[in-house]
């Protein structure tokens, strides 16, 4: 009885607040809130906002937009499948709401909780968790959308408050699954001595004209570091240009994708000059793991002289082989080289992301085993992956490295069999990959791979080459000095 009485008193107060709001004069709201309420139908307002944020080309802002959309999707799903079916509260009576405020089409679903308020709170909170500045800018819009639902008479204040709390909870749940950048430990160690270059003096940057946004990035470098020399060249001219740049400046800079950065890292490690990486490719894996998202991050580190030492992964033909190759990110055998070939073949026609999706589809449906003998055994492998340093999970699959000088290879093998790619994908979606029966992982300093068939291809940092019959993978600890900012924000 006490519980029922409390519920009735709460409902009476909620209705009283609704009546108070309906009878109150809201100056200037008549021209704004009904339109704003309609614009938020089906999340249109927030999807349009996310599209505008994505157009900024800032990785941080794009990530905030994606987090906002994911939070909105979870909140909307929860409201429509659980919330409105659990509490079947009738919509308010519109007798006390002025006709000019009322929507042309009143909702027919139950009132509790407010889906508009949930979507607004989820999107704004999701954005704010990743980008506080954008979150602060969007907060008044989100509050106005929530308030418009009471103003137009389609929800009680309690419906709106419950929806907003549910939206905030959805954003926090998404953060629990995929941490924000601010939650991650500072990448890279240990700190290294590197020259501070005011205005970029004595820095020579080589930009690959064919890489992603390299040309636009080169223009930003010239603006931020006016004393730096920026050399733009075609892919075939990169090796010569980098050798000359390393001999001409105190610091070698590179602007391009992971393959271009790999080439620059090899030159910098051999010549002993520090490396400055400016993200200008499609994915920029190495730059992101350093904590570099934008050109300004690297510029700030170069001017301040902030740098770290990082490992280089190495592959060579057998224990006594001298013809070594290096990788900053990943080395792989099996289906991944085929994915790279498909991506390179189609990216000029349909773009890098679409070509990557096409290549992924091709390899996921394949069953081609890899005849190899890693570690002395001879399993049928679909994929052999080795990461330069240990990859950590930021969701269902390995995604980021927090320590770029741990002296370890992150070795992962996917066994062959029927549709191993699809089984691996299903395992990744269901939970951590280490629980999958088709997936095995080891962390080691070196790995011998023997028994490779003639014609086998290997891939490293997005580049493809022919593999020898026998391979040795190992590390060159702290082989490279790379600039990175001390803080991300």
C-alpha positions, 0 to 999 in steps of 0.5 A, spaced: 500 500 500 505 504 501 508 503 495 502 504 491 501 511 495 508 513 493 507 512 486 500 515 485 503 521 489 509 521 484 504 521 478 500 527 481 506 531 482 508 529 474 502 531 472 502 538 476 508 539 473 506 538 466 500 543 467 504 548 470 509 548 463 503 548 459 500 554 462 506 558 462 508 563 457 515 561 454 517 567 450 520 565 443 519 558 444 513 557 439 518 559 433 523 554 435 521 548 440 515 545 435 520 545 429 526 542 433 522 537 436 519 534 429 527 535 426 529 530 432 524 524 429 527 518 428 534 521 430 534 525 423 537 531 427 542 527 430 544 523 424 545 530 420 549 533 426 554 526 426 554 527 418 557 534 419 562 532 424 564 527 420 566 532 414 571 536 419 576 530 417 578 531 424 579 524 427 577 526 434 571 529 432 569 523 427 570 518 433 566 523 437 560 522 432 561 515 431 560 514 439 554 519 439 551 515 433 552 508 437 550 511 444 543 513 440 542 506 437 543 503 443 538 508 447 533 507 441 533 500 441 532 500 449 526 504 449 523 501 444 524 494 446 524 494 453 522 501 456 515 503 452 513 495 453 514 495 461 511 501 463 504 503 458 503 510 460 498 514 456 500 520 453 498 527 456 491 530 455 492 536 450 486 540 453 491 545 457 496 545 451 495 551 447 493 549 440 499 553 437 504 549 441 501 542 439 504 537 433 500 536 427 501 529 428 501 526 435 505 520 437 501 513 438 506 510 442 506 509 450 508 515 453 514 512 458 520 514 457 521 519 452 525 516 446 526 523 443 530 525 450 533 518 450 536 519 443 538 526 445 541 525 451 545 519 448 548 522 442 550 528 446 553 524 452 556 520 447 560 526 443 562 529 450 565 523 452 570 523 446 570 531 445 568 535 451 568 541 446 563 538 441 559 536 447 558 542 450 556 546 444 551 540 443 548 540 450 543 546 449 540 543 443 539 536 446 536 540 452 531 543 448 529 537 444 528 534 451 524 540 453 520 540 447 517 534 448 513 537 454 512 544 451 508 540 445 504 536 450 506 529 448 510 527 454 510 528 462 516 531 465 517 524 468 517 521 461 523 526 459 527 525 465 527 517 465 529 518 457 534 522 459 537 518 464 536 512 459 540 515 454 546 517 459 546 510 461 547 508 454 552 512 452 556 510 459 555 502 456 558 504 450 564 507 453 564 500 458 565 496 451 569 501 447 573 506 452 574 513 450 581 515 448 582 519 454 581 512 458 587 509 455 594 509 458 599 514 454 602 510 448 609 509 447 615 509 452 621 510 454 622 517 453 628 519 448 632 525 447 630 528 441 632 535 438 627 541 439 626 544 432 622 551 433 618 552 427 620 546 424 628 548 423 632 542 420 626 538 419 625 535 412 618 532 411 617 527 405 610 526 403 607 521 398 603 524 393 599 518 392 597 517 400 590 519 402 590 526 405 598 527 404 597 533 400 592 537 404 597 534 410 603 537 407 600 544 406 598 544 414 605 542 415 608 548 411 603 553 415 604 550 422 612 549 421 614 554 416 622 553 417 621 545 415 622 543 408 617 539 405 618 534 399 612 532 395 614 526 391 611 520 387 611 513 390 617 510 386 621 516 388 620 515 395 626 511 397 631 516 394 627 522 397 628 519 404 635 517 403 637 525 401 632 527 406 635 523 412 642 526 410 640 533 409 636 534 415 637 533 423 630 530 423 626 526 417 619 527 417 614 523 413 607 524 411 603 518 408 600 511 409 603 505 413 607 503 407 610 510 406 611 510 414 615 503 414 619 506 409 621 512 412 622 508 419 627 503 415 631 509 413 631 513 420 633 507 424 639 505 419 641 512 419 640 514 426 636 520 425 629 521 429 623 520 425 617 525 425 610 521 423 605 526 420 598 522 419 596 522 411 594 516 410 587 512 410 588 508 416 595 511 420 595 505 425 602 507 427 601 514 428 594 513 432 598 508 437 603 513 438 597 518 440 598 522 434 591 523 431 592 530 427 598 534 424 598 539 430 600 533 435 606 532 431 608 539 430 607 540 437 612 534 439 617 537 434 617 544 437 618 541 444 622 535 442 618 530 445 620 523 443 620 516 445 624 509 443 620 504 439 621 497 437 622 495 430 619 488 428 624 484 423 623 478 418 629 475 414 630 468 410 632 463 416 636 464 422 642 466 418 639 471 413 642 478 412 636 480 407 632 483 412 625 487 412 622 491 418 615 492 420 612 497 425 605 494 425 604 487 423 606 482 419 602 476 416 602 470 412 596 467 409 589 470 406 591 477 408 596 478 403 590 477 398 586 482 402 591 487 400 592 485 393 584 486 392 584 493 396 590 495 391 586 493 385 580 496 387 581 502 391 583 507 385 576 505 382 572 505 389 576 508 394 580 505 400 575 504 405 570 500 400 576 496 397 578 494 404 571 491 405 571 488 398 577 485 400 575 483 407 569 479 404 573 475 399 578 473 404 572 471 409 569 466 405 575 463 403 578 456 405 585 456 402 590 453 407 597 456 408 602 450 408 607 452 413 611 449 419 611 455 425 614 453 431 616 446 428 609 443 428 605 443 421 598 445 422 593 447 416 593 455 417 588 460 414 592 466 417 598 467 421 599 474 424 605 477 428 604 484 431 610 489 433 608 489 440 602 486 444 595 489 441 590 490 446 582 489 446 578 496 445 572 492 444 571 484 441 577 484 437 585 487 438 585 494 436 591 498 439 598 498 442 599 501 449 607 499 449 611 500 443 617 498 446 615 491 450 620 487 446 615 482 444 611 479 438 604 478 438 603 472 434 596 470 432 594 464 428 587 462 425 587 454 423 584 452 417 578 448 415 571 450 413 569 457 413 575 459 418 574 466 416 566 466 418 567 462 424 573 467 426 568 473 425 563 470 429 567 469 435 570 476 435 562 478 435 561 474 440 566 475 445 574 475 446 578 472 440 582 468 445 576 463 446 575 462 439 577 454 437 580 457 431 584 462 434 591 461 438 595 467 440 602 467 443 607 472 445 614 471 444 621 474 442 622 470 436 618 465 431 621 461 426 617 459 420 619 453 415 616 449 410 613 455 406 610 453 399 613 456 393 609 462 391 607 464 398 606 471 399 607 475 405 604 482 407 608 487 412 605 494 414 600 494 408 605 492 403 606 485 399 612 481 397 614 474 396 616 469 402 622 465 402 621 458 404 623 459 411 623 465 415 625 468 422 621 473 425 624 477 431 625 484 434 630 490 434 628 493 441 628 500 441 631 501 434 627 508 433 626 515 436 619 517 434 616 524 436 610 524 440 606 529 444 606 528 451 599 529 452 593 528 447 589 534 449 
